[in-house]
Amino acid sequence: MTSSFSSSFSSPSSSFPDGRPLELALVSEHASPLATLGGVDAGGQNVHVAQLAGALADRGHRVTVYTRCDDPGLPVRMPLRPGVTVHHVPAGPPEPVPKDELLPYMEEFARHLIAQWRSRPPGAAGDTAPDLVHAHFWMSGLASLWATRETGLPLLQTYHALGTVKRRHQGDADTSPAGRVGCETDVGRGCDRVIATCRDEVDELAAMGVDRRKVDVVPCGVDPEVFRPDGPAAPRGPYTYRLLHLGRLVPRKGAAVAVTALRRLPDTELVVVGGPPADRAGGDPEVRRLRALAREAGVGERVRLLGGVPAAAVPALMRGADVVLCPADYEPFGIVPLEAMACGRPLVASAVGGQLDSVADGVNGRLVPPRDPEALAAAVAELLASAELRAVYGAAGRRRVLERFCWTRVAAATAASYLSVLGGRAGQAARTPGDRHADRSPVGPAGRTPTGV
């Protein structure tokens, strides 16, 4: 039976029975926890991996995040914070590569992981072999599945986004490699446990043939000490109201829907955060598309495109908005709604994916159909018309974050999944001594490896 994150929060312990902390490997091949947010391939997963690693370290564990080296000047190992090290994996050219073009380098990535994780005597050069591996995104899962089959380590998988959902919504515009869905299925069947981020994802995985009994639901999280109602707010423009749209600047995130809705919202400005830095935004195709759309809609002077921003700038931007917009076509989970809620800001979001779990319609925000600027504008207008309603929704959102979505609770639930897997492995070893792979699925129908796709 699929376990819910709510039942895992009460786990009393997150270390081995002997009390020692865990050595954890988080694999995030394209989403470095060090990246600037808002780029095409830098968004919620970067935040999730960085914050989860930090929260697990706060529980006493030692975490290494493995991510692809995309700059020749990066050191092999770089501290992120106490208890967390980022390991830059040499796989492909040491330069930015779009994530949908990274699959050919996953064998090289996997071989590096194998070399790092093989048992070595104390004091030997290299990383300490982890107790378990937690892969993030499907290509990380593919490389990690291959590596853990070679090393016998337990593997947990978080997809962050599924190819079936992306193909359904994007159709021919989907740039994912042709074998993505098959690889995702192989990883889901071959890993020890899947950690899904929302209930909607469990149904998608079941349709792919992944056993519901091996899926735990643990949401994304937010730091309520960083994202809080009090604190500096970004300066306001000359208009009475401000709306904020924040995220990767790609069409599916719905910034165009927000721009179109602005026609029905007088005396209101829309701040769009994401994409390349402001000084390079002019060459970005999505920036050009949004600017043209704003001019055609007659709202060009009320739309501000800020480009990508450092993570530290986001809380002030949230606090400077009257309403935060999350009108994505689809959203595997969505961290931006949580950040808005933690800052006490009401939001209007599309009724898709993880936003069905995070946003309680009529309690801390409004849910509207995706790709519907009229519905978005109507819900926003209702909130802008009542400062009292905005305050009520904002306070409810803050309470909801503290009850469900702070990183301490997410890390506790994640650690409970880790311990469940480790306990199952220990029981398996007792039943079948000498065979560490007794009930592991193969890497695909014909032993597929990263180069076989």
C-alpha positions in Angstrom: 0.0 0.0 0.0 1.3 3.4 -0.9 2.4 5.3 2.2 1.5 8.9 2.8 4.0 11.5 3.9 1.7 12.5 6.7 2.2 9.1 8.4 6.0 9.3 8.1 6.4 12.6 9.9 6.1 10.9 13.3 9.1 8.6 12.7 11.0 8.8 16.0 14.5 8.0 14.6 16.4 8.7 11.4 19.6 6.8 12.0 20.7 3.2 12.0 19.5 1.1 15.0 23.1 1.4 16.3 22.7 5.2 16.4 25.2 6.1 13.7 24.2 8.7 11.1 23.7 7.7 7.5 26.1 8.4 4.6 23.8 9.6 1.8 24.3 10.1 -1.9 21.9 12.4 -3.6 22.3 12.3 -7.4 21.0 15.2 -9.4 22.7 15.1 -12.8 21.6 18.4 -14.3 20.2 20.3 -11.3 23.0 21.6 -9.2 22.2 22.9 -5.8 24.7 25.7 -6.5 22.9 27.0 -9.7 21.3 30.4 -10.1 17.5 30.0 -10.3 15.2 30.7 -13.2 17.2 29.4 -16.1 15.7 26.9 -18.6 17.0 24.0 -16.6 17.4 25.6 -13.1 14.3 25.7 -10.9 12.4 23.7 -8.4 14.6 20.6 -8.5 17.7 22.6 -7.7 16.0 24.1 -4.7 14.6 20.7 -3.6 17.9 18.9 -3.7 19.7 21.7 -1.9 17.2 22.1 0.9 16.6 18.3 1.3 20.4 17.8 1.6 20.6 20.6 4.2 17.7 19.3 6.2 19.1 15.8 6.2 22.4 17.1 7.4 20.6 19.0 10.2 19.4 15.5 11.3 23.0 14.4 11.7 23.5 12.7 8.3 26.4 13.2 6.0 25.3 14.1 2.4 27.1 14.2 -0.9 25.3 15.6 -3.9 26.5 14.3 -7.2 25.9 16.7 -10.1 27.4 17.1 -13.6 30.4 19.4 -13.9 29.4 22.2 -16.3 32.3 24.5 -15.8 36.0 23.7 -16.0 36.7 26.0 -13.1 34.7 24.0 -10.6 36.5 22.0 -8.0 35.7 18.3 -7.8 34.3 18.7 -4.3 32.8 21.8 -2.9 31.1 22.4 0.5 27.6 23.6 0.3 27.1 23.9 4.0 28.0 21.9 7.1 27.3 18.3 6.5 26.8 18.7 2.7 29.3 18.4 -0.1 28.7 18.9 -3.8 30.7 16.5 -6.0 31.1 17.6 -9.6 31.0 14.6 -11.9 33.0 14.7 -15.1 30.4 13.5 -17.7 30.4 15.2 -21.1 31.9 18.6 -21.9 32.5 20.8 -18.8 30.0 23.4 -20.1 26.3 24.0 -19.9 24.4 21.4 -21.9 20.5 21.3 -22.2 19.2 18.6 -20.0 17.4 16.9 -22.8 20.8 16.4 -24.5 22.5 14.8 -21.5 21.5 11.1 -22.0 24.6 10.2 -24.0 26.8 11.2 -21.1 25.0 9.1 -18.4 27.2 6.0 -18.9 30.2 8.2 -18.1 28.4 9.6 -15.2 27.5 6.1 -13.9 31.1 4.9 -14.3 32.3 7.7 -12.2 29.7 6.9 -9.5 30.8 3.3 -9.5 34.5 4.3 -9.1 33.6 6.5 -6.1 31.3 4.1 -4.4 33.3 0.9 -4.5 34.5 -0.2 -1.1 37.8 1.2 -0.1 40.0 1.0 3.0 39.7 3.8 5.6 41.6 6.9 4.6 41.7 6.1 0.9 41.2 8.9 -1.6 37.6 9.5 -2.8 34.2 9.7 -1.3 33.0 7.4 1.5 30.7 4.7 0.0 27.1 5.7 0.9 24.6 3.7 2.8 22.1 4.4 0.1 21.5 6.4 -3.0 18.6 8.8 -3.7 18.4 9.8 -7.4 16.6 12.9 -8.6 15.1 13.0 -12.1 15.0 10.1 -14.6 18.5 10.4 -16.0 20.0 10.5 -12.5 17.9 7.4 -11.8 19.2 5.7 -14.9 22.9 6.3 -14.1 22.3 5.5 -10.4 20.4 2.2 -11.3 23.4 1.1 -13.3 25.9 2.1 -10.6 23.9 0.6 -7.7 23.6 -2.7 -9.6 27.4 -2.8 -9.8 27.9 -1.8 -6.1 24.9 -3.4 -4.5 23.7 -0.2 -2.9 20.1 0.5 -2.2 18.4 3.0 -4.6 15.5 5.4 -4.1 14.1 7.5 -6.9 12.3 10.8 -7.1 11.3 11.8 -10.6 10.3 15.4 -10.2 8.6 15.2 -13.6 7.4 12.2 -15.7 7.8 11.8 -19.4 4.3 10.5 -19.8 2.9 13.8 -18.4 5.2 15.9 -20.4 4.4 14.2 -23.6 0.7 14.4 -22.9 0.8 18.2 -22.5 3.5 19.1 -24.9 3.0 16.7 -27.7 5.4 17.2 -30.6 7.0 20.1 -28.7 8.4 17.7 -26.1 12.2 17.6 -26.6 12.8 14.6 -24.3 14.8 11.7 -25.7 12.6 9.1 -27.4 13.4 6.4 -24.8 12.6 8.5 -21.8 9.3 6.8 -20.7 10.8 3.3 -21.1 13.8 4.3 -19.0 11.6 5.8 -16.3 9.7 2.6 -16.2 12.9 0.6 -15.9 14.1 2.8 -13.0 10.8 2.6 -11.2 10.7 -1.2 -11.4 14.4 -1.6 -10.7 14.9 0.7 -7.7 14.1 -0.2 -4.1 11.6 2.6 -3.5 10.0 5.5 -5.4 9.5 8.8 -3.5 6.7 10.6 -5.3 6.0 14.3 -4.6 2.2 14.2 -4.9 -0.8 11.9 -5.1 -1.3 12.5 -8.7 2.1 11.1 -9.5 1.3 7.8 -7.8 -1.5 7.2 -10.4 0.8 8.0 -13.2 3.4 5.6 -11.9 0.9 2.8 -11.5 -0.2 3.3 -15.1 3.4 2.8 -16.1 3.5 -0.5 -14.3 5.3 0.6 -11.1 3.9 -1.2 -8.1 2.0 1.2 -5.8 3.3 -0.7 -2.8 6.8 0.5 -3.5 5.8 4.2 -3.7 5.9 6.6 -0.8 4.5 10.2 -1.1 6.7 12.9 0.4 6.1 16.5 -0.8 8.5 19.2 -1.6 9.2 21.6 1.2 10.0 25.2 2.0 12.1 26.9 4.7 9.6 29.0 6.8 12.5 30.9 8.4 13.7 32.2 5.1 10.3 32.6 3.5 8.3 34.4 6.1 5.7 37.2 6.1 7.9 39.7 7.9 11.1 41.1 6.4 12.1 43.5 3.5 9.8 43.6 0.5 10.8 44.4 -3.1 10.1 48.1 -4.0 6.7 48.6 -5.7 6.0 50.3 -9.0 3.5 53.1 -9.7 0.5 50.8 -9.8 -1.9 49.9 -7.0 -1.5 46.2 -7.2 1.4 43.8 -8.0 1.3 40.2 -9.3 4.3 37.9 -9.3 5.0 35.0 -11.6 8.2 33.2 -10.7 9.8 30.1 -12.2 11.7 28.7 -15.1 10.9 30.8 -18.2 9.5 28.0 -20.4 6.1 28.0 -22.1 4.5 25.3 -19.8 4.9 27.5 -16.7 2.1 29.8 -18.0 3.7 33.3 -18.0 1.9 34.0 -21.2 -1.4 33.1 -19.5 -0.6 35.7 -16.8 0.3 38.3 -19.4 -3.0 37.8 -21.2 -5.0 37.9 -18.0 -3.5 41.3 -17.1 -5.7 42.9 -19.8 -8.7 42.4 -17.4 -6.9 43.7 -14.3 -6.5 47.5 -14.4 -4.0 49.4 -12.3 -2.0 46.2 -11.8 1.5 45.3 -12.7 2.9 41.8 -13.4 6.5 41.0 -12.4 7.9 37.9 -14.2 11.0 36.4 -12.7 13.0 33.7 -14.5 15.1 33.1 -17.6 18.6 34.4 -18.2 19.9 37.4 -16.3 18.4 40.7 -17.2 21.5 41.8 -19.1 21.2 38.8 -21.4 17.4 38.5 -21.6 17.0 40.2 -25.0 18.3 37.1 -26.8 16.0 34.6 -25.1 13.1 33.4 -27.3 10.6 33.2 -24.5 11.4 36.7 -23.3 10.9 38.0 -26.9 7.6 36.1 -27.1 6.3 37.5 -23.8 7.3 41.0 -24.7 5.5 40.7 -28.0 2.4 39.3 -26.4 2.3 42.1 -23.8 2.6 44.7 -26.6 -0.3 43.1 -28.5 -2.4 42.9 -25.4 -1.8 46.6 -24.6 -0.1 45.9 -21.3 3.5 46.2 -22.3 4.1 49.0 -19.8 2.7 46.9 -16.9 4.8 43.8 -17.5 8.3 43.7 -15.9 10.6 40.9 -16.9 13.4 40.7 -14.3 15.2 37.7 -15.6 16.8 35.1 -13.3 17.6 36.1 -9.8 19.6 34.6 -6.9 17.7 32.5 -4.4 18.3 35.1 -1.7 16.3 37.7 -3.6 13.1 35.6 -3.8 11.6 36.2 -0.4 11.5 39.9 -0.8 9.9 39.5 -4.2 7.2 37.4 -2.7 6.5 39.8 0.1 6.3 42.7 -2.4 3.4 41.0 -4.3 -0.3 41.2 -3.6 -1.0 37.9 -5.3 1.4 35.2 -6.6 0.4 33.4 -9.8 1.2 29.8 -10.6 -0.7 29.1 -13.9 1.3 26.2 -15.3 -0.1 23.9 -17.9 1.1 21.1 -15.6 3.2 21.0 -12.5 4.7 17.8 -11.0 4.8 19.5 -7.7 5.7 23.2 -7.6 7.8 24.9 -4.9 6.8 28.4 -5.8 3.3 27.9 -4.2 4.9 26.8 -1.0 7.2 29.9 -1.0 4.3 32.2 -1.5 2.3 30.5 1.3 5.2 30.7 3.7 5.5 34.4 3.0 1.8 34.8 3.8 0.8 35.6 0.2 -2.4 34.4 -1.4 -2.0 32.6 -4.7 -3.9 31.6 -7.8 -2.7 28.4 -9.3 -3.8 26.0 -12.0 -5.6 22.9 -10.8 -2.9 20.4 -11.9 -0.4 17.9 -10.4 1.1 18.8 -7.1 -0.8 22.1 -6.8 -3.9 20.1 -6.0 -2.1 19.0 -2.9 -0.5 22.3 -1.8 -3.3 24.8 -2.6 -6.6 24.4 -0.7 -9.1 26.1 -3.0 -11.0 28.8 -1.1 -8.7 28.4 2.0 -5.2 29.7 1.1 -5.7 30.5 -2.6 -7.7 29.7 -5.7 -7.4 26.9 -8.2 -8.4 27.6 -11.8 -8.3 25.6 -15.0 -4.9 25.6 -16.8 -4.5 27.8 -20.0 -7.5 29.9 -19.1 -6.6 33.6 -18.8 -10.2 34.6 -18.1 -10.6 32.3 -15.2 -7.2 33.4 -13.9 -8.1 37.1 -14.1 -11.5 36.5 -12.4 -9.9 34.7 -9.4 -7.2 37.4 -9.1 -9.8 40.2 -9.4 -11.7 38.7 -6.5 -8.5 38.8 -4.3 -7.5 42.3 -5.4 -10.9 43.6 -4.5 -10.5 42.5 -0.8 -7.5 43.2 1.4 -9.2 41.3 4.1 -9.6 38.2 1.9 -5.9 38.4 0.9 -4.9 38.5 4.5 -7.1 35.5 5.5 -5.7 33.4 2.6 -2.2 34.5 3.4 -2.4 33.5 7.1 -4.0 30.2 6.1 -1.2 29.5 3.7 1.4 30.2 6.4 -0.3 27.8 8.8 -0.6 25.1 6.1 3.2 25.3 5.4 4.1 25.0 9.1 1.7 22.0 9.4 2.7 20.1 6.3 5.6 21.5 4.2 8.5 22.7 6.2 11.8 21.0 5.3 12.2 19.5 8.8 9.0 17.5 8.3 9.9 16.6 4.7 13.4 15.4 5.8 11.8 13.3 8.5 9.5 11.6 6.1 12.3 11.1 3.6 14.6 9.6 6.3 11.7 7.2 7.3 11.6 6.0 3.7 15.4 5.5 3.8 15.2 3.4 7.0 12.4 1.3 5.6 14.5 0.4 2.6 17.5 -0.3 4.7 15.5 -2.4 7.0 14.0 -4.3 4.1 17.5 -4.9 2.7 18.7 -6.2 6.1 15.8 -8.6 6.3 16.4 -9.7 2.7 20.1 -10.4 3.5 19.1 -12.5 6.5 16.8 -14.6 4.2 19.1 -14.9 1.3 22.7 -14.6 2.5 25.3 -13.9 -0.2 22.8 -12.6 -2.8 22.4 -8.9 -2.5 20.3 -8.7 -5.7 17.8 -11.4 -4.8 14.6 -9.5 -5.6 16.0 -6.6 -7.7 14.4 -6.1 -11.1 16.7 -6.1 -14.2 17.6 -2.7 -15.8 15.0 -3.3 -18.4 13.6 -6.0 -20.5 17.0 -6.9 -22.0 19.4 -5.6 -19.3 19.3 -2.1 -20.8 22.1 0.2 -19.8 22.4 4.0 -20.5 24.0 3.4 -23.9 21.2 1.1 -25.0 18.6 3.8 -25.3 
